[in-house]
Amino acid sequence: MAEKEQTQTELAEISARIDELVELCRRLSEENRSLRQSQEQLSSERAGLIARNEQARSRVEAMIGRLKSLEQNQA
């Protein structure tokens, strides 16, 4: 009888451990999904910032060109 009880106890422990692992997998999957979503959002924001930076650089370069042109015309 003791052996049967020990087997049942071991099975209960294994079952509890499996439940914990299933829950851990669920949480990790959700965290992974959330991190992927954040990564996509940050990549999109980065691309936007790079585009805005390029636009600003082009405007500054154009202004510098106009200023140099004005300097040459005044000289």
BAMI-109927 format. One record per residue (C-alpha): residue number from 1; residue in one letter; x, y, z. Coordinates in steps of 0.5 Angstrom, whole numbers, plus 500, padded with zeros to 3 digits. Layout:
N
+------+------+-----+-----+-----+
| resi | resn |  px |  py |  pz |
+------+------+-----+-----+-----+
|  NUM |    A |   X |   Y |   Z |
...
+------+------+-----+-----+-----+
REM end
This chain:
75
+------+------+-----+-----+-----+
| resi | resn |  px |  py |  pz |
+------+------+-----+-----+-----+
|    1 |    M | 500 | 500 | 500 |
|    2 |    A | 506 | 505 | 502 |
|    3 |    E | 509 | 504 | 495 |
|    4 |    K | 502 | 506 | 492 |
|    5 |    E | 501 | 512 | 496 |
|    6 |    Q | 509 | 514 | 494 |
|    7 |    T | 507 | 513 | 487 |
|    8 |    Q | 501 | 517 | 487 |
|    9 |    T | 505 | 523 | 491 |
|   10 |    E | 510 | 522 | 486 |
|   11 |    L | 505 | 523 | 480 |
|   12 |    A | 502 | 529 | 484 |
|   13 |    E | 508 | 532 | 484 |
|   14 |    I | 510 | 531 | 477 |
|   15 |    S | 503 | 534 | 475 |
|   16 |    A | 504 | 540 | 479 |
|   17 |    R | 511 | 541 | 476 |
|   18 |    I | 508 | 540 | 469 |
|   19 |    D | 502 | 545 | 471 |
|   20 |    E | 508 | 550 | 473 |
|   21 |    L | 512 | 549 | 466 |
|   22 |    V | 505 | 550 | 462 |
|   23 |    E | 504 | 557 | 466 |
|   24 |    L | 511 | 559 | 465 |
|   25 |    C | 511 | 557 | 457 |
|   26 |    R | 504 | 561 | 457 |
|   27 |    R | 508 | 567 | 461 |
|   28 |    L | 514 | 567 | 456 |
|   29 |    S | 510 | 566 | 450 |
|   30 |    E | 506 | 573 | 452 |
|   31 |    E | 512 | 576 | 454 |
|   32 |    N | 515 | 574 | 447 |
|   33 |    R | 509 | 577 | 444 |
|   34 |    S | 510 | 583 | 447 |
|   35 |    L | 517 | 584 | 446 |
|   36 |    R | 516 | 583 | 439 |
|   37 |    Q | 511 | 588 | 438 |
|   38 |    S | 515 | 593 | 442 |
|   39 |    Q | 521 | 592 | 438 |
|   40 |    E | 517 | 593 | 431 |
|   41 |    Q | 514 | 600 | 434 |
|   42 |    L | 521 | 602 | 436 |
|   43 |    S | 524 | 600 | 429 |
|   44 |    S | 518 | 604 | 426 |
|   45 |    E | 520 | 610 | 431 |
|   46 |    R | 527 | 610 | 429 |
|   47 |    A | 526 | 610 | 421 |
|   48 |    G | 521 | 616 | 422 |
|   49 |    L | 527 | 619 | 426 |
|   50 |    I | 532 | 617 | 421 |
|   51 |    A | 527 | 620 | 416 |
|   52 |    R | 526 | 627 | 420 |
|   53 |    N | 534 | 627 | 421 |
|   54 |    E | 535 | 627 | 413 |
|   55 |    Q | 530 | 632 | 412 |
|   56 |    A | 533 | 637 | 417 |
|   57 |    R | 540 | 635 | 414 |
|   58 |    S | 538 | 637 | 407 |
|   59 |    R | 534 | 643 | 409 |
|   60 |    V | 541 | 646 | 413 |
|   61 |    E | 545 | 644 | 407 |
|   62 |    A | 540 | 648 | 403 |
|   63 |    M | 541 | 654 | 408 |
|   64 |    I | 548 | 653 | 408 |
|   65 |    G | 548 | 653 | 400 |
|   66 |    R | 544 | 659 | 400 |
|   67 |    L | 548 | 663 | 405 |
|   68 |    K | 555 | 662 | 401 |
|   69 |    S | 551 | 664 | 395 |
|   70 |    L | 549 | 671 | 398 |
|   71 |    E | 556 | 672 | 401 |
|   72 |    Q | 559 | 671 | 394 |
|   73 |    N | 554 | 675 | 391 |
|   74 |    Q | 556 | 681 | 396 |
|   75 |    A | 563 | 680 | 395 |
+------+------+-----+-----+-----+
REM end
